[in-house]
Amino acid sequence: MTPATRVAIFTDNDFEKVNGVTTVLGAALTCAPADLRVRVYTASRLGTDTPEYLALPSWGVGIPFYRDMLMYWPPYRAILRRLAQDGVNVVHMTTPGPLGLAALAASRRLQLPLIGSFHTDLARYTGVLSGSAALEGFMRHYMRWLYGHCSQVLVPSEATRTLVAATGIAPERLAIWSRGVDTETFTPARRSIALRADWRARDDRPVLLYAGRLSREKGVDQLPALHARLVRLGVDHRLVIVGDGPLRAELAASCPAAICPGMLGRERLAEAYASADVFVFPSRTDTAGNVVLEAQASGLPVIVADAGGPREHMRPEITGVVCRDDPDAWAFAVANLLTGASARQAMAAAAREYALARTWPVALAPLYDAYREAAGATPAPAVTGHVDAGPRRVA
């Protein structure tokens, strides 16, 4: 029997953080076929050592512009020892942060193949949050240098492939690795009459939901203006803003009538999706937007921006609306869905049907093929079926 290929996934998103990256990596661990042994390598406040997850204890510092989030310094010598003990064949770098640098250094030191995956447009985030074009340009140059060492770079969308190719990385080294969704957890069946009563929602007062990180690069600073336009148009609705981040207090102050429950665990988040009526995601910087698939799986029509990766999770005018960068256009699109029950219900059914074809085992196949190609292994039979990607909160 051919020995399994052993893969070390390096990430700065330790599993104490719950966000799109940890959701994806949790699914990658859960769905791994028999010919692959996949383990996450990271650093965190508390050490954890399981067959699938190694978090080496370290000290953390606040991330610039995100002081409430910590990034941990990788204990490099311990990482090298553990890679050797695990008999790792392939290194997978998922981050441009300290663990990404550790992945690059370790792969070169141990002469292991290195592949990368691009999850966050950190350069654009830097530009939006700092207001500095120079800092954005520096970060773009840095990421081109770092990912330039990878034999293959996996990206979540065509928009991201274009973005990364424009930095100078050869297009033939880029491959699409799209995202999936757990359609058994995120389902319309979780709709809660009790939760809607708590929200004071009614058939003639539908719920407009946002879920995600509450930060400027997500476009959430547009929500108060959108809410105000809907009020002026006489569109009765209940705005629910799920998540946490630096703009949480500002949003609560700007939209005092909104429901702001903060971060929700996986089960409560699924209930919130299913109990809403329309989902809005104004980010123009996201490379994928897992929440868009989760909302559609929950039976919600979705309105997204016409930039970034989330629009590629849509069937425009069928599962939702792709909206141009114009506040009036957003208000018009949202108002039409909030007031048009029949159109909303048709899109909700189409959204659920679309999500049912986007399961994690199918979405993860390109990643597993990349591991095998890097190690020179032979592909195993495809995996099918449902996967529970583990604990989930929005971030």
C-alpha positions in Angstrom: 0.0 0.0 0.0 1.3 3.5 -0.9 2.0 5.5 2.2 -0.3 8.5 2.7 1.0 12.0 1.7 1.4 14.1 4.9 0.5 17.7 4.6 1.3 20.6 7.0 -1.1 23.5 6.7 0.4 26.7 8.1 -2.0 29.4 9.3 -2.0 32.5 11.6 -5.7 31.8 12.2 -5.5 29.5 15.2 -8.8 27.8 15.9 -9.6 30.0 18.8 -10.4 32.5 16.0 -13.5 31.6 14.2 -13.8 33.1 10.7 -13.9 32.2 7.0 -10.3 30.8 7.0 -10.8 28.5 10.0 -14.1 27.3 8.6 -12.4 26.3 5.3 -9.5 24.6 7.1 -11.9 22.8 9.4 -13.6 21.4 6.4 -10.2 20.5 4.8 -9.4 18.4 7.9 -12.8 16.7 8.1 -13.0 15.8 4.4 -9.4 14.6 3.9 -9.4 11.3 1.9 -7.5 8.2 3.1 -4.5 8.9 0.9 -3.8 12.2 2.7 -2.9 13.0 6.3 -3.5 16.7 6.8 -2.5 18.6 9.9 -2.8 22.3 10.8 0.2 24.1 12.2 -0.2 27.3 14.0 0.7 29.2 17.2 -1.7 30.4 19.9 -2.1 31.6 23.5 -2.7 28.0 24.6 -0.9 25.0 23.2 -3.0 22.2 21.6 -1.7 19.0 20.2 -4.0 16.6 18.4 -3.5 14.4 15.3 -5.1 17.0 13.1 -4.2 20.3 14.8 -1.0 21.6 16.4 -1.0 25.0 18.1 2.4 25.7 19.6 2.2 28.1 22.6 3.6 31.5 21.9 3.2 35.2 22.6 0.9 37.4 20.6 0.9 41.0 19.4 -2.0 43.1 18.2 -2.4 43.3 14.4 -2.1 46.9 13.0 -5.6 48.4 12.5 -7.0 45.3 14.3 -5.7 45.7 17.9 -8.4 43.4 19.2 -7.0 40.5 17.2 -3.7 38.9 18.1 -1.1 37.4 15.8 1.3 34.9 17.4 5.0 34.6 16.8 5.9 31.1 15.5 8.5 29.0 17.5 10.5 28.1 14.5 12.8 25.5 16.0 9.9 23.6 17.5 8.1 23.7 14.1 11.1 22.2 12.4 11.2 19.4 14.9 7.5 18.6 14.6 7.6 18.6 10.8 10.4 16.1 10.9 8.5 14.0 13.5 5.3 14.1 11.4 7.2 13.0 8.3 5.6 15.9 6.3 5.8 15.6 2.5 4.1 18.9 1.5 3.8 22.3 3.1 0.7 24.4 2.5 1.0 28.2 3.3 -2.3 29.9 3.8 -1.2 33.2 5.3 1.2 36.1 4.5 1.7 36.6 8.3 4.4 35.2 10.6 3.3 31.5 10.1 3.5 32.1 6.4 7.1 33.1 6.7 7.7 30.1 8.9 6.2 27.9 6.3 8.5 29.3 3.6 11.6 29.0 5.8 10.8 25.5 6.9 10.0 24.3 3.3 13.3 25.6 2.1 15.3 24.3 5.1 13.7 20.7 4.8 13.5 20.9 1.0 9.8 20.2 0.9 7.4 21.3 -1.8 5.5 24.5 -1.0 2.0 25.4 -2.2 0.0 28.5 -1.2 -3.6 29.5 -1.0 -4.8 33.1 -1.1 -7.6 33.9 1.3 -7.4 37.6 2.1 -6.5 40.6 0.0 -4.3 41.9 2.8 -2.9 44.7 0.6 -6.4 46.1 -0.2 -7.4 45.8 3.5 -4.2 47.7 4.4 -5.1 50.5 2.0 -8.7 50.7 3.2 -7.9 50.7 6.9 -4.8 53.0 6.7 -5.8 55.3 3.9 -2.3 55.0 2.5 -1.7 54.0 -1.1 2.0 53.6 -0.3 1.3 51.0 2.4 -1.1 49.2 0.1 1.6 49.1 -2.6 4.2 47.8 -0.2 2.0 45.0 1.0 1.1 44.1 -2.6 4.9 43.8 -3.3 5.5 41.7 -0.2 2.7 39.3 -1.0 3.9 38.9 -4.5 7.4 38.0 -3.1 6.0 35.6 -0.6 3.6 33.7 -2.9 6.2 33.8 -5.6 8.0 31.0 -3.8 5.0 28.6 -4.2 4.9 26.0 -6.9 1.1 26.6 -7.1 -1.2 29.2 -5.6 -4.8 28.3 -5.1 -7.3 31.2 -5.2 -11.1 31.1 -4.3 -12.5 33.0 -7.3 -11.8 34.3 -10.8 -11.7 37.8 -9.4 -8.9 36.8 -7.1 -7.0 35.0 -9.9 -7.0 38.2 -11.9 -5.9 40.2 -8.9 -3.0 37.8 -8.1 -1.9 37.4 -11.7 -1.7 41.2 -12.0 1.0 41.2 -9.3 3.3 39.3 -11.6 2.7 35.6 -10.5 2.5 33.5 -13.7 -1.1 32.6 -14.5 -0.2 28.9 -15.1 0.7 28.7 -11.4 -2.7 29.8 -10.3 -5.7 27.5 -9.8 -9.2 28.0 -8.6 -10.2 26.4 -5.3 -13.8 27.5 -4.7 -15.7 27.4 -1.4 -18.4 25.0 -0.1 -21.1 25.1 2.5 -22.6 22.7 5.0 -26.2 22.5 3.8 -27.4 20.4 6.7 -26.4 23.0 9.3 -27.4 26.0 7.2 -30.9 25.2 6.1 -34.3 27.0 6.0 -35.6 24.3 8.4 -33.9 26.3 11.3 -36.3 29.2 10.9 -37.5 30.2 14.4 -40.8 31.9 15.1 -39.5 32.6 18.6 -36.4 34.4 17.3 -38.5 36.5 14.9 -40.7 37.5 17.8 -37.7 38.6 19.7 -36.6 40.7 16.7 -40.2 42.1 16.5 -40.3 40.9 12.9 -43.6 40.3 11.0 -44.7 39.3 7.5 -45.0 43.1 6.8 -41.8 43.9 8.6 -39.2 41.5 7.1 -35.7 41.1 8.4 -32.6 42.5 6.6 -29.5 40.6 7.8 -25.8 41.2 7.7 -23.4 38.7 9.2 -19.6 39.1 9.2 -16.7 41.1 10.5 -17.8 44.6 11.6 -14.9 46.5 10.0 -14.5 49.1 7.3 -13.0 46.8 4.7 -16.3 44.8 4.8 -18.3 47.8 3.7 -20.5 47.7 6.8 -20.1 51.5 7.2 -22.7 51.6 4.4 -25.4 49.9 6.5 -26.6 53.0 8.4 -27.1 55.0 5.2 -28.9 52.0 3.6 -31.1 51.7 6.6 -31.9 55.5 6.5 -32.8 55.3 2.8 -35.2 52.5 3.4 -36.9 54.4 6.2 -37.3 57.4 4.0 -38.8 55.2 1.3 -41.3 53.9 3.8 -40.0 50.3 3.7 -40.7 48.8 7.1 -38.0 46.3 8.1 -35.9 45.0 11.0 -32.1 45.4 10.5 -30.1 42.7 12.2 -26.3 43.0 12.3 -24.5 39.8 13.4 -20.8 39.9 14.2 -18.1 41.8 16.0 -15.3 44.2 15.2 -14.0 47.7 15.5 -17.2 49.3 14.1 -19.7 47.5 16.3 -20.2 50.4 18.7 -20.5 52.9 15.8 -23.0 50.8 14.0 -25.1 50.4 17.1 -25.1 54.1 17.7 -25.9 54.9 14.1 -28.8 52.4 13.9 -30.4 52.4 17.3 -33.3 50.4 16.1 -31.1 47.6 14.8 -30.6 44.3 16.5 -26.9 43.7 17.2 -26.4 40.4 19.0 -22.6 40.3 18.5 -20.7 37.1 17.6 -22.9 34.0 17.3 -21.9 30.3 17.6 -22.5 28.0 14.7 -26.0 26.8 15.7 -27.3 30.2 16.6 -25.9 31.7 13.5 -27.7 29.1 11.4 -30.9 30.0 13.2 -30.3 33.7 12.5 -29.8 33.1 8.8 -32.9 31.0 8.5 -35.1 33.5 10.5 -34.2 36.4 8.3 -35.7 37.4 4.9 -32.9 39.1 2.9 -29.1 39.0 3.3 -26.9 41.9 2.4 -23.1 41.8 2.0 -21.6 45.1 0.8 -17.9 44.1 0.9 -15.9 44.9 -2.2 -12.7 43.4 -0.9 -13.6 39.8 0.0 -11.9 37.1 -2.1 -14.7 34.5 -1.4 -17.3 35.4 1.2 -18.4 32.1 2.9 -21.3 33.9 4.5 -22.9 34.4 1.1 -23.1 30.6 0.5 -24.3 30.1 4.1 -27.1 32.6 3.6 -28.2 31.0 0.3 -28.1 27.6 1.9 -30.4 29.0 4.6 -32.9 30.1 1.9 -32.1 33.8 1.7 -31.9 35.9 -1.4 -28.6 37.8 -1.3 -27.4 41.2 -2.4 -23.7 41.6 -3.0 -21.3 44.1 -4.5 -20.2 43.9 -8.2 -16.5 43.6 -7.1 -14.6 40.8 -5.3 -15.3 37.1 -5.1 -18.7 36.9 -3.4 -20.5 37.8 -6.7 -19.2 34.5 -8.1 -21.4 32.6 -5.6 -24.4 34.2 -7.2 -26.8 33.5 -10.1 -27.7 37.2 -10.7 -31.4 38.0 -10.6 -32.1 34.3 -9.8 -30.5 33.7 -6.3 -30.1 37.4 -5.6 -28.8 40.7 -6.9 -25.3 41.9 -7.8 -25.3 45.6 -7.1 -23.1 48.4 -8.5 -21.3 50.8 -6.2 -24.2 53.3 -5.8 -26.1 53.9 -2.5 -29.4 54.5 -4.4 -28.9 51.3 -6.3 -28.5 49.3 -3.1 -31.5 50.9 -1.5 -33.6 50.1 -4.6 -32.5 46.5 -4.8 -33.1 45.9 -1.1 -36.4 47.7 -1.1 -37.6 45.6 -4.0 -36.9 42.4 -2.2 -38.2 43.5 1.2 -41.5 44.6 -0.3 -41.9 41.9 -3.0 -42.8 38.7 -1.2 -43.3 36.6 -4.3 -40.0 37.6 -5.9 -38.2 37.1 -2.5 -39.7 33.6 -2.1 -38.7 32.6 -5.6 -35.1 33.8 -5.1 -35.0 32.0 -1.7 -35.9 28.7 -3.2 -33.4 29.2 -6.1 -30.7 30.2 -3.5 -31.2 27.0 -1.5 -31.1 24.8 -4.7 -27.9 26.5 -5.8 -26.2 25.9 -2.4 -27.1 22.2 -2.4 -24.6 21.8 -5.3 -21.8 23.5 -3.4 -20.9 20.9 -0.8 -17.5 20.9 0.9 -16.3 17.6 -0.5 -16.8 18.8 -4.0 -15.3 22.2 -3.3 -12.2 20.7 -1.7 -11.2 18.4 -4.6 -8.8 20.9 -6.2 -7.0 21.4 -2.9 -6.5 17.6 -2.5 -5.3 17.3 -6.1 -2.8 20.0 -5.5 -1.4 18.1 -2.5 -1.0 15.0 -4.6 0.5 16.8 -7.5 3.1 18.5 -5.2 4.0 15.1 -3.6 3.9 13.3 -6.9 1.1 11.0 -5.6 -1.7 9.3 -7.5 -5.2 10.7 -6.9 -7.6 8.7 -4.8 -11.3 8.3 -5.5 -13.4 11.4 -5.0 -15.1 12.0 -1.7 -18.8 12.7 -1.7 -21.4 13.6 0.8 -22.1 15.9 3.8 -19.4 17.3 6.0 -19.8 19.2 9.3 -17.0 21.8 9.1 -17.0 22.2 12.9 -17.6 25.1 15.2 -18.6 28.3 13.4 -19.0 31.9 14.3 -18.8 34.8 11.9 -15.8 37.1 11.8 
